[in-house]
């Protein structure tokens, strides 16, 4: 067991574990830590607690100190300065006519490095841009090419449902989403209807997929024969949410009749099997 605290940085929803070194932290406290990018200012998301060693990504780094009033002031100044750095970078990109879209700018806490995130359809030769930025900003420069979904996660956007995109509002990581999840829920496979503003499958397709996948295994296949109180019938459609089956059979006069049955009333049927969810040719991206 190891004592840790959870820390997040800037607008990132993901928390990282750090060793508090016997310093008591409360949720919302500022903290100074060392990361792979340098010295950073973070916010405590979970106070001191113990976790199993298996939950820790090693090496577990120590906190440097609890943020002081001076640290909090410097972080606020850094946030202001990053807006200026963003404008400077945008001006230099336009000057060099580079095919890239600037997404974000930020400083490490000690201002030793300015980090710029951008999107681009291809490779960009930004060597001259880095030189110009280093002269003006007087710090080390790092340019990071990110993807469109990372852009949405950083800046946010309105999803088709009218709410802020999940990746920006609360999701810590992107999870795998597949076409099969949309099929399980009976949704249209039109890419425009099941894709988010980033062009990838909507993250929310995964939220209720466990229920749909499990219930689908219990339901009879469309076109299969089931045994009901009315005798044998052929499944015409299924309603996964209400767990009902619409089936057709012939009455005593030879006419085709449709009936609706609860899943619990079906005496026997051919069910969807487990390999429904394991299509190896389905992935989380749509072909363009």
C-alpha positions as CSV (number, residue, x, y, z in Angstrom):
1,X,0.0,0.0,0.0
2,X,1.2,3.5,-0.8
3,X,-0.1,6.9,0.3
4,X,-0.9,9.1,-2.6
5,X,-2.9,12.2,-3.6
6,X,-4.6,12.8,-6.9
7,X,-3.5,15.9,-8.9
8,X,-4.9,17.4,-12.1
9,X,-3.4,20.1,-14.3
10,X,-5.1,23.0,-16.0
11,X,-8.3,21.9,-17.8
12,X,-7.3,18.2,-18.0
13,X,-9.9,16.0,-16.3
14,X,-7.5,13.2,-15.7
15,X,-5.8,12.9,-12.3
16,X,-2.3,11.6,-11.6
17,X,-0.9,10.1,-8.4
18,X,1.9,11.8,-6.4
19,X,3.5,10.9,-3.1
20,X,2.4,13.6,-0.6
21,X,5.5,13.0,1.6
22,X,3.4,13.1,4.8
23,X,2.0,16.6,3.9
24,X,-1.8,16.7,4.5
25,X,-3.7,17.9,1.4
26,X,-7.4,18.8,0.9
27,X,-9.3,18.7,-2.3
28,X,-8.8,22.0,-4.1
29,X,-5.3,22.7,-2.7
30,X,-2.7,23.9,-5.0
31,X,0.5,21.8,-5.3
32,X,3.9,22.1,-7.0
33,X,5.1,18.9,-8.5
34,X,7.7,17.8,-11.1
35,X,6.5,16.1,-14.2
36,X,8.0,14.9,-17.5
37,X,7.4,18.4,-18.9
38,X,9.0,20.2,-15.9
39,X,7.9,21.9,-12.8
40,X,4.1,22.2,-12.8
41,X,1.3,23.8,-10.7
42,X,-1.6,21.4,-10.1
43,X,-4.8,21.1,-8.2
44,X,-5.5,18.3,-5.7
45,X,-8.5,16.2,-6.7
46,X,-8.3,13.5,-4.0
47,X,-6.8,14.1,-0.6
48,X,-4.3,11.7,1.1
49,X,-5.3,8.1,0.8
50,X,-3.8,4.7,0.3
51,X,-3.9,2.6,-2.9
52,X,-2.5,-0.8,-3.9
53,X,0.9,-0.7,-5.5
54,X,-0.6,-2.2,-8.6
55,X,-2.7,1.0,-9.2
56,X,0.5,3.2,-9.4
57,X,2.3,4.0,-12.5
58,X,6.0,3.9,-11.5
59,X,8.1,5.8,-10.7
60,X,5.8,7.6,-8.3
61,X,7.1,11.2,-8.0
62,X,7.0,13.2,-4.8
63,X,5.3,16.6,-4.4
64,X,7.7,19.4,-4.1
65,X,5.5,21.5,-1.8
66,X,2.0,22.7,-1.1
67,X,1.4,25.8,-3.2
68,X,2.1,29.1,-1.3
69,X,0.4,32.4,-2.0
70,X,3.4,33.4,-4.1
71,X,3.0,30.2,-6.2
72,X,-0.7,30.8,-6.7
73,X,0.0,34.3,-7.8
74,X,2.7,33.1,-10.2
75,X,0.3,30.5,-11.7
76,X,-2.2,33.3,-12.3
77,X,0.4,35.3,-14.1
78,X,1.4,32.3,-16.2
79,X,-2.2,31.9,-17.3
80,X,-2.3,35.6,-18.3
81,X,1.1,35.3,-20.1
82,X,0.0,32.2,-22.1
83,X,-2.7,34.3,-23.8
84,X,0.0,36.7,-25.0
85,X,2.2,33.8,-26.1
86,X,-0.8,32.3,-28.0
87,X,-1.3,35.6,-29.9
88,X,2.5,35.9,-30.6
89,X,2.5,32.3,-32.0
90,X,-0.6,32.9,-34.1
91,X,1.1,36.0,-35.6
92,X,4.3,34.1,-36.5
93,X,2.3,31.2,-38.0
94,X,0.6,33.7,-40.3
95,X,3.9,35.4,-41.1
96,X,5.4,32.1,-42.2
97,X,2.2,31.0,-43.9
98,X,2.3,27.6,-42.2
99,X,-0.5,25.1,-42.8
100,X,-1.3,24.5,-39.1
101,X,-4.1,25.5,-36.7
102,X,-2.9,26.7,-33.3
103,X,-5.0,25.1,-30.5
104,X,-3.4,26.0,-27.2
105,X,-0.4,27.7,-25.5
106,X,0.9,27.2,-22.0
107,X,3.9,27.7,-19.8
108,X,5.5,25.3,-17.4
109,X,5.3,26.7,-13.8
110,X,8.9,28.0,-13.8
111,X,8.4,29.6,-17.3
112,X,11.4,27.6,-18.6
113,X,9.3,26.2,-21.4
114,X,6.5,27.4,-23.6
115,X,4.4,24.6,-25.1
116,X,2.2,25.1,-28.1
117,X,-0.4,22.5,-29.4
118,X,-1.6,22.6,-33.0
119,X,-3.4,20.5,-35.6
120,X,-2.4,20.0,-39.2
121,X,-3.3,17.6,-42.0
122,X,0.4,16.8,-42.6
123,X,3.9,17.4,-41.5
124,X,4.9,21.0,-40.9
125,X,8.4,22.5,-41.1
126,X,8.3,24.9,-38.2
127,X,12.0,25.4,-37.6
128,X,11.9,29.1,-38.5
129,X,8.8,29.5,-36.3
130,X,10.6,28.0,-33.3
131,X,13.5,30.4,-33.8
132,X,11.2,33.4,-34.0
133,X,9.3,32.3,-30.9
134,X,12.4,31.7,-28.9
135,X,13.6,35.2,-29.6
136,X,10.4,36.9,-28.5
137,X,9.4,34.6,-25.6
138,X,12.9,34.0,-24.3
139,X,12.3,30.5,-23.2
140,X,12.5,27.0,-24.6
141,X,9.8,26.2,-27.2
142,X,8.0,22.9,-27.7
143,X,5.4,22.4,-30.5
144,X,3.1,19.4,-30.2
145,X,1.0,18.2,-33.1
146,X,-2.3,16.8,-31.8
147,X,-5.4,15.3,-33.4
148,X,-8.8,16.8,-34.0
149,X,-10.4,14.9,-31.0
150,X,-7.6,16.3,-28.8
151,X,-8.5,19.8,-30.0
152,X,-12.1,19.2,-29.0
153,X,-11.1,17.9,-25.6
154,X,-9.0,21.0,-24.9
155,X,-11.3,23.7,-26.2
156,X,-14.7,22.1,-26.0
157,X,-17.6,22.1,-28.4
158,X,-21.3,21.4,-28.5
159,X,-22.2,17.8,-29.3
160,X,-25.1,16.7,-31.5
161,X,-27.2,16.3,-28.3
162,X,-26.8,20.0,-27.5
163,X,-24.5,19.5,-24.4
164,X,-20.8,20.1,-24.1
165,X,-18.8,17.2,-25.5
166,X,-18.1,14.5,-22.9
167,X,-14.4,14.5,-23.5
168,X,-14.2,18.2,-22.5
169,X,-16.8,18.1,-19.6
170,X,-15.9,14.9,-17.7
171,X,-14.1,12.1,-19.5
172,X,-10.5,11.6,-18.3
173,X,-9.5,9.4,-21.2
174,X,-10.8,8.4,-24.6
175,X,-12.3,4.9,-24.5
176,X,-12.6,2.5,-27.5
177,X,-15.9,2.8,-29.3
178,X,-17.0,0.5,-32.1
179,X,-19.6,0.4,-34.9
180,X,-20.9,-2.8,-33.1
181,X,-22.1,-0.6,-30.2
182,X,-24.3,1.4,-32.6
183,X,-25.6,-1.8,-34.2
184,X,-26.4,-3.2,-30.7
185,X,-28.6,-0.2,-30.0
186,X,-30.4,-0.3,-33.3
187,X,-29.0,3.1,-34.4
188,X,-28.6,4.2,-38.0
189,X,-25.1,3.5,-39.3
190,X,-25.0,6.7,-41.2
191,X,-21.6,8.2,-40.2
192,X,-23.1,11.7,-39.8
193,X,-25.6,10.5,-37.2
194,X,-23.2,8.5,-35.0
195,X,-20.1,10.7,-35.2
196,X,-19.2,13.5,-32.9
197,X,-17.9,16.9,-33.9
198,X,-14.4,15.4,-34.0
199,X,-15.3,13.0,-36.8
200,X,-14.9,9.9,-34.6
201,X,-17.7,7.7,-33.2
202,X,-19.5,9.4,-30.3
203,X,-18.1,8.5,-26.9
204,X,-21.6,8.1,-25.5
205,X,-22.3,5.0,-27.6
206,X,-20.3,3.1,-24.9
207,X,-22.3,4.3,-21.9
208,X,-25.2,1.8,-22.2
209,X,-23.6,-0.7,-24.4
210,X,-23.2,-3.3,-21.6
211,X,-27.0,-3.4,-21.1
212,X,-27.7,-3.6,-24.9
213,X,-25.1,-6.3,-25.5
214,X,-26.3,-8.4,-22.6
215,X,-30.0,-8.1,-23.4
216,X,-29.4,-8.8,-27.1
217,X,-28.0,-12.2,-26.2
218,X,-31.3,-13.0,-24.4
219,X,-33.4,-11.9,-27.4
220,X,-34.4,-14.3,-30.2
221,X,-33.0,-13.6,-33.7
222,X,-35.1,-11.7,-36.2
223,X,-36.4,-14.4,-38.6
224,X,-36.1,-17.2,-36.2
225,X,-38.9,-19.4,-34.9
226,X,-40.1,-19.0,-31.3
227,X,-42.6,-21.0,-29.2
228,X,-45.3,-18.8,-27.7
229,X,-48.7,-19.4,-26.1
230,X,-50.1,-19.0,-29.6
231,X,-47.9,-21.7,-30.9
232,X,-44.9,-21.3,-33.2
233,X,-44.2,-17.8,-34.6
234,X,-41.5,-16.1,-36.7
235,X,-39.8,-13.1,-35.1
236,X,-40.4,-9.9,-37.1
237,X,-38.7,-7.4,-34.8
238,X,-37.4,-7.0,-31.3
239,X,-37.5,-4.1,-28.7
240,X,-34.5,-4.3,-26.5
241,X,-35.5,-1.5,-24.2
242,X,-38.9,-3.0,-23.3
243,X,-37.7,-6.7,-23.8
244,X,-40.6,-7.4,-26.2
245,X,-40.8,-9.4,-29.4
246,X,-43.1,-8.8,-32.3
247,X,-43.7,-12.1,-34.2
248,X,-46.1,-13.4,-36.9
249,X,-48.0,-16.7,-37.1
250,X,-50.9,-18.1,-39.0
251,X,-54.2,-18.5,-37.2
252,X,-56.7,-21.3,-37.6
253,X,-58.2,-19.6,-40.7
254,X,-54.7,-19.5,-42.4
255,X,-54.3,-15.7,-42.1
256,X,-51.0,-14.1,-41.0
257,X,-51.4,-12.5,-37.6
258,X,-48.9,-10.4,-35.7
259,X,-48.5,-10.6,-31.9
260,X,-46.4,-8.9,-29.3
261,X,-44.8,-11.0,-26.6
262,X,-42.7,-10.3,-23.5
263,X,-39.3,-12.0,-23.5
264,X,-40.2,-13.8,-20.2
265,X,-43.3,-15.3,-22.0
266,X,-41.2,-17.0,-24.7
267,X,-41.0,-20.7,-24.2
268,X,-38.1,-21.4,-26.5
269,X,-36.1,-19.5,-29.2
270,X,-32.8,-19.3,-31.1
271,X,-30.9,-16.5,-29.3
272,X,-28.2,-14.1,-30.4
273,X,-24.9,-15.6,-29.3
274,X,-21.8,-14.2,-27.7
275,X,-19.8,-13.8,-30.9
276,X,-22.2,-10.9,-31.8
277,X,-20.0,-8.5,-29.9
278,X,-16.7,-9.8,-31.2
279,X,-16.5,-8.8,-34.8
280,X,-12.8,-8.5,-35.4
281,X,-13.2,-6.3,-38.4
282,X,-14.9,-3.5,-36.5
283,X,-12.9,-0.7,-34.9
284,X,-13.5,2.6,-33.3
285,X,-13.0,4.8,-36.4
286,X,-15.1,5.5,-39.4
287,X,-13.6,5.3,-42.9
288,X,-13.5,8.7,-44.6
